[in-house]
Structure formats: C-alpha cells, structure tokens
C-alpha cells in the first residue's frame, strides 16, 4: 500500500512579488528550497493564510539569500504581495517506509529568513 505524506514545508512565508504575465509557477529563494528539500520544478501546494485560498503549482529557483517568494501566472488571482503562505510538498511512501519518515519543516520570519528548522509539527501551545 502507498500513502501520501508531508515531505517539506515552508511555514508562514511572505509573498514578495507577483507576475501575472509569467507562464506560471512560484519562484522561491533557492536557499529556502534547499533547506526544506523541495527541488526545482517539483509540484508544490500553496495554502494562503491571509485569505484561505489553496492552489497547486511548481517551484522554480530564485536568487540565493534573496528571500524571494514570487507567485506567477493565474495564481496571482489567489495570492497577493505580503500575503502569508504555507508551501508544502508531499511524498508517496510504501508501508515499510512510513515508520522512519520525518518531514522537513522550516519556519521563516517576515523577510523569509529561516528562524527554525524541525521535522515535526508542534501541536501543543
């Protein structure tokens, strides 16, 4: 049996730019992609904390250490500059792989600089 699990997450990123005339995708600082394990051109889901919209697209690498998160194409109608978003990628695992799987989760500040890196989600407040 194969099941789908969270693999990578960028939590509370800030949208820095938006280009509606671009073909599509989401440009993300390559430093953020590398830190959480999202590969260029990998499918990602974007969850907009600011307005509740959800969409799927793919990641393209942006300049290292720039903090860029630029939403392009039709997705611009669902995400605006300064919106807070969550970016996730998923992995399909066989039953025997599940027990050892841990996602990579990075938390960023308002300038999309990494402030914490974990492999679990803390549900307790």
Order of alpha helices (4+ residues) and beta strands (2+ residues): beta-beta-beta-alpha-beta-beta-beta-beta-alpha-beta-beta
